[in-house]
């Protein structure tokens, strides 16, 4: 019984530390995008965008992308490149 309590206590402690560390990780904000720009790679709703996460962009047929087609969230909480736009 004592071993079970100790394991449970250690597991709860580990979860608290893990959650605390994750809350301190820098996250990138999703910017404003052009109306004809499509985004691939977004995390599920309400999930943060953390360092190393990449987004890919594509414009609709009659438009051409202006800027990087792929950007990455950096450890600083900033994107490595501005969000692209679409031009005719």
ROKOL-803753 format. One record per atom (N, C-alpha, C): residue in one letter; atom name; x, y, z. Coordinates in pm, 1 decimal. Example, Ala and Ser with C-alpha at 12.3 -4.5 7.8 and 13.67 -1.06 7.14 Angstrom:
! residues 2
+---------+-------+----------+----------+----------+
! residuo ! atomo !        x !        y !        z !
+---------+-------+----------+----------+----------+
!       a !     N !   1319.0 !   -569.0 !    780.0 !
!       a !    CA !   1230.0 !   -450.0 !    780.0 !
!       a !     C !   1320.0 !   -330.0 !    780.0 !
!       s !     N !   1285.0 !   -225.0 !    708.0 !
!       s !    CA !   1367.0 !   -106.0 !    714.0 !
!       s !     C !   1290.0 !      3.0 !    787.0 !
+---------+-------+----------+----------+----------+
END
This chain:
! residues 88
+---------+-------+----------+----------+----------+
! residuo ! atomo !        x !        y !        z !
+---------+-------+----------+----------+----------+
!       x !     N !     82.2 !   -119.5 !      0.0 !
!       x !    CA !      0.0 !      0.0 !      0.0 !
!       x !     C !     86.9 !    126.3 !      0.0 !
!       x !     N !    195.4 !    121.9 !     78.4 !
!       x !    CA !    284.7 !    236.1 !     89.1 !
!       x !     C !    354.9 !    262.3 !    -44.8 !
!       x !     N !    395.6 !    154.8 !   -114.5 !
!       x !    CA !    461.3 !    169.7 !   -244.4 !
!       x !     C !    366.7 !    233.4 !   -345.8 !
!       x !     N !    241.0 !    195.4 !   -341.5 !
!       x !    CA !    142.0 !    250.8 !   -432.9 !
!       x !     C !    124.3 !    400.5 !   -408.3 !
!       x !     N !    115.9 !    440.0 !   -281.4 !
!       x !    CA !    102.5 !    581.8 !   -248.2 !
!       x !     C !    224.7 !    661.0 !   -294.9 !
!       x !     N !    341.8 !    605.0 !   -275.4 !
!       x !    CA !    464.8 !    671.9 !   -317.4 !
!       x !     C !    468.1 !    688.0 !   -468.7 !
!       x !     N !    432.9 !    584.5 !   -541.8 !
!       x !    CA !    429.5 !    592.0 !   -689.1 !
!       x !     C !    327.4 !    695.0 !   -736.1 !
!       x !     N !    212.3 !    696.5 !   -673.0 !
!       x !    CA !    108.7 !    792.2 !   -709.5 !
!       x !     C !    155.8 !    934.5 !   -682.4 !
!       x !     N !    217.9 !    956.7 !   -568.5 !
!       x !    CA !    270.0 !   1088.5 !   -532.4 !
!       x !     C !    377.5 !   1133.1 !   -631.3 !
!       x !     N !    469.3 !   1043.0 !   -668.4 !
!       x !    CA !    573.8 !   1076.9 !   -766.4 !
!       x !     C !    514.2 !   1107.6 !   -903.3 !
!       x !     N !    412.1 !   1034.4 !   -942.7 !
!       x !    CA !    346.8 !   1058.5 !  -1071.3 !
!       x !     C !    280.3 !   1196.5 !  -1073.2 !
!       x !     N !    210.6 !   1231.6 !   -967.1 !
!       x !    CA !    145.8 !   1363.0 !   -957.5 !
!       x !     C !    251.4 !   1472.9 !   -959.1 !
!       x !     N !    359.7 !   1454.2 !   -887.9 !
!       x !    CA !    469.1 !   1551.7 !   -887.4 !
!       x !     C !    527.2 !   1568.6 !  -1027.4 !
!       x !     N !    550.0 !   1458.8 !  -1097.0 !
!       x !    CA !    603.3 !   1462.3 !  -1234.1 !
!       x !     C !    507.9 !   1538.4 !  -1326.6 !
!       x !     N !    377.9 !   1514.4 !  -1316.1 !
!       x !    CA !    280.2 !   1585.4 !  -1399.3 !
!       x !     C !    282.7 !   1734.9 !  -1372.1 !
!       x !     N !    294.3 !   1774.2 !  -1245.9 !
!       x !    CA !    299.4 !   1916.0 !  -1211.3 !
!       x !     C !    423.5 !   1982.6 !  -1268.0 !
!       x !     N !    538.0 !   1918.0 !  -1259.1 !
!       x !    CA !    662.3 !   1973.4 !  -1313.5 !
!       x !     C !    652.6 !   1983.0 !  -1464.9 !
!       x !     N !    603.5 !   1879.9 !  -1529.9 !
!       x !    CA !    590.4 !   1879.5 !  -1675.5 !
!       x !     C !    498.3 !   1992.5 !  -1721.5 !
!       x !     N !    385.4 !   2010.0 !  -1657.6 !
!       x !    CA !    291.1 !   2116.2 !  -1691.9 !
!       x !     C !    354.0 !   2252.9 !  -1669.3 !
!       x !     N !    424.9 !   2268.5 !  -1560.3 !
!       x !    CA !    489.5 !   2395.4 !  -1529.4 !
!       x !     C !    594.6 !   2430.2 !  -1634.3 !
!       x !     N !    673.3 !   2333.5 !  -1676.7 !
!       x !    CA !    775.3 !   2358.2 !  -1778.6 !
!       x !     C !    712.6 !   2392.8 !  -1912.6 !
!       x !     N !    605.0 !   2326.6 !  -1948.5 !
!       x !    CA !    538.6 !   2353.0 !  -2075.6 !
!       x !     C !    479.7 !   2493.3 !  -2077.8 !
!       x !     N !    434.2 !   2543.9 !  -1966.3 !
!       x !    CA !    374.8 !   2676.9 !  -1962.3 !
!       x !     C !    479.2 !   2784.6 !  -1983.7 !
!       x !     N !    606.7 !   2755.5 !  -1955.8 !
!       x !    CA !    713.4 !   2852.2 !  -1972.3 !
!       x !     C !    775.6 !   2849.1 !  -2110.8 !
!       x !     N !    741.7 !   2750.1 !  -2191.9 !
!       x !    CA !    794.8 !   2743.0 !  -2327.7 !
!       x !     C !    740.2 !   2858.7 !  -2409.6 !
!       x !     N !    828.4 !   2927.7 !  -2485.5 !
!       x !    CA !    778.6 !   3035.9 !  -2570.9 !
!       x !     C !    687.9 !   2979.2 !  -2680.8 !
!       x !     N !    586.1 !   3052.6 !  -2713.1 !
!       x !    CA !    495.8 !   3011.2 !  -2820.2 !
!       x !     C !    486.3 !   3123.0 !  -2923.2 !
!       x !     N !    457.0 !   3086.2 !  -3044.9 !
!       x !    CA !    440.8 !   3182.6 !  -3153.6 !
!       x !     C !    292.0 !   3209.9 !  -3174.0 !
!       x !     N !    261.9 !   3333.1 !  -3204.7 !
!       x !    CA !    124.2 !   3373.8 !  -3231.6 !
!       x !     C !     93.0 !   3354.8 !  -3379.5 !
!       x !     N !    -29.1 !   3314.5 !  -3407.4 !
!       x !    CA !    -74.0 !   3301.7 !  -3546.0 !
!       x !     C !   -112.4 !   3440.6 !  -3594.5 !
!       x !     N !    -46.6 !   3487.2 !  -3699.2 !
!       x !    CA !    -68.4 !   3622.8 !  -3749.4 !
!       x !     C !   -190.3 !   3636.4 !  -3838.1 !
!       x !     N !   -207.1 !   3755.2 !  -3889.9 !
!       x !    CA !   -316.4 !   3784.5 !  -3983.3 !
!       x !     C !   -271.5 !   3737.8 !  -4120.9 !
!       x !     N !   -360.1 !   3666.8 !  -4189.4 !
!       x !    CA !   -321.9 !   3614.8 !  -4320.7 !
!       x !     C !   -408.0 !   3675.9 !  -4430.4 !
!       x !     N !   -352.3 !   3678.6 !  -4550.2 !
!       x !    CA !   -419.0 !   3727.7 !  -4670.3 !
!       x !     C !   -539.9 !   3639.0 !  -4699.8 !
!       x !     N !   -645.8 !   3696.8 !  -4753.6 !
!       x !    CA !   -770.2 !   3622.0 !  -4774.1 !
!       x !     C !   -757.1 !   3505.9 !  -4873.1 !
!       x !     N !   -659.4 !   3509.2 !  -4963.2 !
!       x !    CA !   -641.8 !   3400.3 !  -5060.5 !
!       x !     C !   -526.5 !   3308.2 !  -5024.0 !
!       x !     N !   -484.2 !   3313.0 !  -4898.8 !
!       x !    CA !   -372.4 !   3232.2 !  -4851.6 !
!       x !     C !   -425.6 !   3113.5 !  -4771.5 !
!       x !     N !   -377.4 !   2994.9 !  -4805.5 !
!       x !    CA !   -416.1 !   2872.8 !  -4734.7 !
!       x !     C !   -299.5 !   2828.0 !  -4647.1 !
!       x !     N !   -330.4 !   2780.0 !  -4527.4 !
!       x !    CA !   -227.6 !   2742.0 !  -4429.6 !
!       x !     C !   -238.6 !   2593.3 !  -4398.0 !
!       x !     N !   -124.9 !   2525.1 !  -4402.6 !
!       x !    CA !   -118.1 !   2384.2 !  -4363.1 !
!       x !     C !    -27.0 !   2372.8 !  -4241.7 !
!       x !     N !    -59.8 !   2284.8 !  -4151.5 !
!       x !    CA !     26.2 !   2257.6 !  -4037.1 !
!       x !     C !    -17.1 !   2322.9 !  -3907.9 !
!       x !     N !   -137.0 !   2380.5 !  -3904.7 !
!       x !    CA !   -184.4 !   2441.2 !  -3779.8 !
!       x !     C !   -212.9 !   2332.8 !  -3677.1 !
!       x !     N !   -175.5 !   2355.7 !  -3550.7 !
!       x !    CA !   -208.6 !   2258.0 !  -3446.4 !
!       x !     C !   -359.0 !   2259.6 !  -3419.9 !
!       x !     N !   -409.6 !   2158.7 !  -3350.1 !
!       x !    CA !   -551.4 !   2158.6 !  -3314.5 !
!       x !     C !   -588.7 !   2286.1 !  -3239.1 !
!       x !     N !   -714.2 !   2323.7 !  -3248.3 !
!       x !    CA !   -763.7 !   2445.4 !  -3184.2 !
!       x !     C !   -726.2 !   2447.9 !  -3035.7 !
!       x !     N !   -686.5 !   2564.3 !  -2987.5 !
!       x !    CA !   -648.0 !   2589.6 !  -2847.9 !
!       x !     C !   -515.0 !   2523.8 !  -2808.4 !
!       x !     N !   -441.4 !   2468.7 !  -2904.1 !
!       x !    CA !   -308.9 !   2415.2 !  -2875.6 !
!       x !     C !   -205.7 !   2520.8 !  -2912.5 !
!       x !     N !   -103.2 !   2540.6 !  -2830.6 !
!       x !    CA !     -3.2 !   2642.5 !  -2861.5 !
!       x !     C !     85.5 !   2601.7 !  -2978.2 !
!       x !     N !    141.3 !   2700.8 !  -3043.5 !
!       x !    CA !    239.1 !   2677.6 !  -3149.0 !
!       x !     C !    375.5 !   2695.1 !  -3083.7 !
!       x !     N !    448.7 !   2586.2 !  -3067.7 !
!       x !    CA !    575.0 !   2588.1 !  -2995.4 !
!       x !     C !    694.0 !   2585.6 !  -3090.7 !
!       x !     N !    812.9 !   2607.9 !  -3034.3 !
!       x !    CA !    936.6 !   2612.2 !  -3111.9 !
!       x !     C !    952.5 !   2486.4 !  -3196.7 !
!       x !     N !    994.8 !   2505.7 !  -3320.6 !
!       x !    CA !   1014.3 !   2394.8 !  -3413.2 !
!       x !     C !    893.7 !   2366.4 !  -3501.7 !
!       x !     N !    778.3 !   2420.7 !  -3464.6 !
!       x !    CA !    656.6 !   2397.4 !  -3543.3 !
!       x !     C !    665.4 !   2476.5 !  -3674.2 !
!       x !     N !    626.9 !   2413.4 !  -3782.9 !
!       x !    CA !    632.6 !   2478.1 !  -3913.9 !
!       x !     C !    492.7 !   2492.4 !  -3973.3 !
!       x !     N !    470.9 !   2603.8 !  -4041.5 !
!       x !    CA !    348.5 !   2627.5 !  -4116.9 !
!       x !     C !    386.1 !   2639.9 !  -4263.9 !
!       x !     N !    301.7 !   2585.6 !  -4351.2 !
!       x !    CA !    323.3 !   2595.9 !  -4495.7 !
!       x !     C !    207.6 !   2672.8 !  -4557.3 !
!       x !     N !    238.4 !   2751.1 !  -4660.4 !
!       x !    CA !    140.1 !   2840.6 !  -4720.5 !
!       x !     C !    128.4 !   2815.6 !  -4870.0 !
!       x !     N !      6.9 !   2837.2 !  -4920.8 !
!       x !    CA !    -22.7 !   2822.9 !  -5062.2 !
!       x !     C !   -130.5 !   2924.4 !  -5096.8 !
!       x !     N !   -115.8 !   2988.1 !  -5213.6 !
!       x !    CA !   -216.8 !   3084.3 !  -5258.2 !
!       x !     C !   -314.8 !   3016.4 !  -5352.4 !
!       x !     N !   -435.6 !   3072.3 !  -5363.8 !
!       x !    CA !   -533.3 !   3019.0 !  -5458.6 !
!       x !     C !   -479.1 !   3036.9 !  -5601.3 !
!       x !     N !   -538.8 !   2968.0 !  -5697.3 !
!       x !    CA !   -486.3 !   2955.7 !  -5833.4 !
!       x !     C !   -447.4 !   3086.8 !  -5901.4 !
!       x !     N !   -530.8 !   3188.8 !  -5892.7 !
!       x !    CA !   -503.4 !   3312.9 !  -5965.3 !
!       x !     C !   -403.0 !   3404.5 !  -5894.4 !
!       x !     N !   -348.6 !   3362.2 !  -5780.9 !
!       x !    CA !   -254.7 !   3443.2 !  -5702.9 !
!       x !     C !   -119.5 !   3373.6 !  -5690.6 !
!       x !     N !    -17.0 !   3453.0 !  -5667.5 !
!       x !    CA !    117.7 !   3399.8 !  -5647.8 !
!       x !     C !    165.4 !   3439.7 !  -5507.7 !
!       x !     N !    235.5 !   3347.5 !  -5441.0 !
!       x !    CA !    284.5 !   3380.4 !  -5306.7 !
!       x !     C !    397.4 !   3483.7 !  -5311.8 !
!       x !     N !    395.4 !   3571.7 !  -5213.7 !
!       x !    CA !    500.9 !   3671.6 !  -5199.9 !
!       x !     C !    556.9 !   3654.0 !  -5058.8 !
!       x !     N !    678.5 !   3601.4 !  -5050.5 !
!       x !    CA !    739.4 !   3570.8 !  -4921.3 !
!       x !     C !    765.1 !   3421.9 !  -4908.9 !
!       x !     N !    804.1 !   3381.2 !  -4791.2 !
!       x !    CA !    837.2 !   3239.9 !  -4765.8 !
!       x !     C !    713.4 !   3151.9 !  -4773.3 !
!       x !     N !    729.3 !   3035.8 !  -4834.3 !
!       x !    CA !    619.1 !   2939.9 !  -4841.5 !
!       x !     C !    610.8 !   2854.7 !  -4715.7 !
!       x !     N !    716.9 !   2859.2 !  -4634.1 !
!       x !    CA !    718.8 !   2785.2 !  -4508.0 !
!       x !     C !    788.6 !   2870.9 !  -4403.1 !
!       x !     N !    730.7 !   2876.2 !  -4284.2 !
!       x !    CA !    792.1 !   2948.5 !  -4173.5 !
!       x !     C !    797.6 !   2857.4 !  -4051.8 !
!       x !     N !    889.4 !   2888.2 !  -3960.7 !
!       x !    CA !    910.1 !   2804.9 !  -3842.4 !
!       x !     C !    907.2 !   2890.3 !  -3715.9 !
!       x !     N !    846.4 !   2836.6 !  -3613.2 !
!       x !    CA !    843.0 !   2902.0 !  -3482.1 !
!       x !     C !    978.3 !   2879.6 !  -3413.9 !
!       x !     N !   1042.1 !   2989.8 !  -3371.7 !
!       x !    CA !   1173.8 !   2982.3 !  -3309.5 !
!       x !     C !   1164.4 !   2975.5 !  -3157.3 !
!       x !     N !   1275.1 !   2940.9 !  -3092.4 !
!       x !    CA !   1282.8 !   2933.2 !  -2945.8 !
!       x !     C !   1249.5 !   3066.2 !  -2879.1 !
!       x !     N !   1261.6 !   3175.2 !  -2953.0 !
!       x !    CA !   1233.9 !   3308.7 !  -2899.5 !
!       x !     C !   1084.9 !   3340.7 !  -2896.0 !
!       x !     N !   1002.6 !   3255.9 !  -2958.0 !
!       x !    CA !    859.1 !   3283.2 !  -2967.1 !
!       x !     C !    825.3 !   3369.4 !  -3087.4 !
!       x !     N !    921.5 !   3386.5 !  -3176.8 !
!       x !    CA !    901.9 !   3463.1 !  -3300.0 !
!       x !     C !    909.1 !   3367.4 !  -3418.6 !
!       x !     N !    850.4 !   3408.6 !  -3530.3 !
!       x !    CA !    860.7 !   3331.8 !  -3654.7 !
!       x !     C !    992.7 !   3366.4 !  -3722.4 !
!       x !     N !   1051.3 !   3270.2 !  -3795.7 !
!       x !    CA !   1178.1 !   3295.5 !  -3862.9 !
!       x !     C !   1161.6 !   3384.7 !  -3985.6 !
!       x !     N !   1039.5 !   3408.2 !  -4027.0 !
!       x !    CA !   1010.6 !   3490.2 !  -4144.6 !
!       x !     C !    869.7 !   3546.9 !  -4129.1 !
!       x !     N !    841.5 !   3663.0 !  -4190.6 !
!       x !    CA !    704.4 !   3715.0 !  -4182.3 !
!       x !     C !    605.4 !   3624.2 !  -4256.7 !
!       x !     N !    479.3 !   3638.6 !  -4221.1 !
!       x !    CA !    375.7 !   3563.1 !  -4291.9 !
!       x !     C !    372.4 !   3612.8 !  -4436.9 !
!       x !     N !    362.9 !   3521.5 !  -4533.4 !
!       x !    CA !    358.6 !   3563.9 !  -4672.9 !
!       x !     C !    224.0 !   3626.5 !  -4708.7 !
!       x !     N !    218.0 !   3686.2 !  -4825.5 !
!       x !    CA !     93.5 !   3739.1 !  -4880.2 !
!       x !     C !     74.1 !   3678.3 !  -5018.3 !
!       x !     N !    -39.9 !   3706.3 !  -5078.9 !
!       x !    CA !    -68.2 !   3659.7 !  -5213.9 !
!       x !     C !    -89.4 !   3783.6 !  -5302.7 !
!       x !     N !    -30.4 !   3779.5 !  -5419.8 !
!       x !    CA !    -49.5 !   3890.9 !  -5512.7 !
!       x !     C !    -99.3 !   3836.6 !  -5645.8 !
!       x !     N !   -170.1 !   3922.4 !  -5720.3 !
!       x !    CA !   -225.2 !   3878.8 !  -5849.6 !
!       x !     C !   -118.0 !   3876.0 !  -5955.1 !
+---------+-------+----------+----------+----------+
END
